[in-house]
């Protein structure tokens, strides 16, 4: 609103008019937002989620098969080849990757268990602070497995249309959480799509 007025007293009137117009616009916007909120929520479109095509199978879950679990991380993963991956990856490559993860766990988890036992014994005296080393060691173990899986992805699995990652899932038998290896199928991009 551009109006030229001869004296300065009229500028106050202009500002008051502008403020009233802004308040009316804000009230209108709020009413429109309330109407939108009261209507049914829009369904989530598949393209807004992960970029998975409709015909992509569900991710393959490789669960821990060990007898010791520290903070949800088992001491080894199952090396049995899932039948869903037939034709995607060789069983030897799968077993090699899982054995690399198991080797990493075999190196790190005994230290974590020792610190967990020491932390539990001293927990009353230290008011729980003695458990921090095992929490930090467990986090370091998870990060080393994630780095290993990322290296495997870059080396082989992304070329085959697969993506391996360490994921936290609910146990089948209880409400506790466990870490599993999740093997996702990457979408195939059309050839005519530019880079």
LOVO-278171 format. One line per field, with one value per residue (C-alpha): y, z, x; residue number from 1; residue in one letter. Coordinates in steps of 0.2 Angstrom, whole numbers, always signed. Layout:
<kolvos>
v	c(Y:...)
w	c(Z:...)
u	c(X:...)
nr	c(NUM:...)
rest	c(A:...)
</kolvos>
This chain:
<kolvos>
v	c(+0:+15:+32:+49:+60:+77:+77:+65:+62:+53:+39:+32:+30:+20:+9:+5:+1:-11:-19:-22:-30:-41:-47:-51:-61:-71:-74:-81:-92:-99:-103:-112:-122:-127:-133:-143:-151:-156:-165:-183:-185:-188:-205:-206:-209:-223:-211:-200:-215:-225:-226:-244:-250:-260:-276:-276:-290:-287:-285:-300:-301:-310:-313:-316:-334:-333:-338:-322:-305:-288:-274:-282:-287:-305:-313:-320:-320:-334:-340:-349:-343:-336:-343:-326:-320:-335:-327:-310:-315:-331:-341:-340:-321:-320:-332:-322:-306:-314:-322:-305:-298:-313:-310:-292:-298:-312:-299:-286:-294:-304:-287:-280:-295:-293:-275:-279:-291:-279:-265:-275:-280:-262:-254:-251:-242:-231:-228:-235:-226:-242:-247:-233:-242:-256:-244:-235:-252:-258:-242:-244:-262:-257:-243:-255:-267:-253:-247:-265:-267:-250:-256:-272:-262:-251:-266:-278:-277:-260:-267:-281:-270:-274:-264:-271:-262:-265:-262:-263:-274:-281:-299:-312:-321:-305:-286:-284:-276:-284:-279:-288:-287:-280:-284:-272:-273:-257:-250:-252:-235:-233:-232:-216:-206:-194:-194)
w	c(+0:-6:-2:-2:+12:+16:+34:+46:+57:+44:+43:+60:+51:+37:+49:+59:+42:+37:+55:+53:+36:+42:+57:+45:+34:+49:+55:+37:+37:+54:+49:+33:+43:+55:+41:+34:+50:+53:+37:+35:+34:+17:+14:+12:-5:-8:-17:-1:+9:+5:-14:-16:-31:-28:-34:-23:-10:+9:+16:+22:+41:+47:+66:+79:+82:+97:+115:+122:+119:+126:+125:+110:+100:+98:+98:+80:+66:+57:+42:+33:+16:+14:-1:-6:-11:-23:-40:-32:-23:-22:-6:-4:-4:+8:+20:+18:+23:+38:+43:+43:+54:+65:+66:+71:+85:+91:+93:+102:+112:+125:+131:+132:+142:+154:+157:+159:+173:+181:+179:+187:+202:+205:+201:+218:+223:+208:+207:+189:+182:+181:+166:+155:+148:+142:+134:+125:+120:+113:+103:+96:+91:+82:+73:+67:+61:+52:+44:+39:+31:+22:+15:+9:+1:-9:-13:-20:-14:-21:-38:-36:-31:-12:+3:+20:+36:+55:+62:+78:+78:+91:+96:+90:+107:+119:+119:+120:+106:+96:+82:+66:+48:+36:+18:+7:-11:-20:-34:-52:-60:-78:-91:-99:-82:-82:-69)
u	c(+0:+9:+0:+9:+3:+8:+12:+20:+5:-4:+10:+3:-13:-5:+4:-12:-21:-7:-7:-26:-24:-10:-21:-35:-24:-17:-34:-39:-24:-27:-45:-39:-26:-40:-51:-36:-32:-50:-51:-45:-26:-19:-13:+6:+12:+25:+36:+37:+43:+59:+62:+57:+47:+31:+38:+53:+53:+53:+71:+80:+83:+99:+96:+109:+113:+125:+122:+128:+120:+126:+114:+105:+121:+123:+140:+138:+126:+118:+128:+114:+111:+93:+84:+77:+95:+97:+101:+106:+122:+133:+132:+151:+150:+136:+145:+161:+153:+144:+160:+169:+155:+157:+176:+173:+161:+172:+186:+176:+162:+173:+180:+163:+157:+171:+168:+149:+153:+165:+152:+138:+149:+154:+137:+131:+147:+148:+130:+129:+144:+154:+143:+148:+163:+153:+140:+154:+163:+146:+144:+161:+157:+141:+151:+164:+151:+142:+158:+162:+145:+147:+163:+155:+141:+153:+164:+150:+132:+127:+133:+121:+107:+108:+111:+116:+114:+114:+96:+88:+72:+60:+64:+52:+51:+50:+48:+67:+76:+90:+102:+100:+108:+95:+98:+87:+84:+89:+77:+82:+83:+77:+90:+82:+84:+98:+112)
nr	c(1:2:3:4:5:6:7:8:9:10:11:12:13:14:15:16:17:18:19:20:21:22:23:24:25:26:27:28:29:30:31:32:33:34:35:36:37:38:39:40:41:42:43:44:45:46:47:48:49:50:51:52:53:54:55:56:57:58:59:60:61:62:63:64:65:66:67:68:69:70:71:72:73:74:75:76:77:78:79:80:81:82:83:84:85:86:87:88:89:90:91:92:93:94:95:96:97:98:99:100:101:102:103:104:105:106:107:108:109:110:111:112:113:114:115:116:117:118:119:120:121:122:123:124:125:126:127:128:129:130:131:132:133:134:135:136:137:138:139:140:141:142:143:144:145:146:147:148:149:150:151:152:153:154:155:156:157:158:159:160:161:162:163:164:165:166:167:168:169:170:171:172:173:174:175:176:177:178:179:180:181:182:183:184:185:186:187:188:189:190:191:192:193:194:195)
rest	c(X:X:X:X:X:X:X:X:X:X:X:X:X:X:X:X:X:X:X:X:X:X:X:X:X:X:X:X:X:X:X:X:X:X:X:X:X:X:X:X:X:X:X:X:X:X:X:X:X:X:X:X:X:X:X:X:X:X:X:X:X:X:X:X:X:X:X:X:X:X:X:X:X:X:X:X:X:X:X:X:X:X:X:X:X:X:X:X:X:X:X:X:X:X:X:X:X:X:X:X:X:X:X:X:X:X:X:X:X:X:X:X:X:X:X:X:X:X:X:X:X:X:X:X:X:X:X:X:X:X:X:X:X:X:X:X:X:X:X:X:X:X:X:X:X:X:X:X:X:X:X:X:X:X:X:X:X:X:X:X:X:X:X:X:X:X:X:X:X:X:X:X:X:X:X:X:X:X:X:X:X:X:X:X:X:X:X:X:X:X:X:X:X:X:X)
</kolvos>
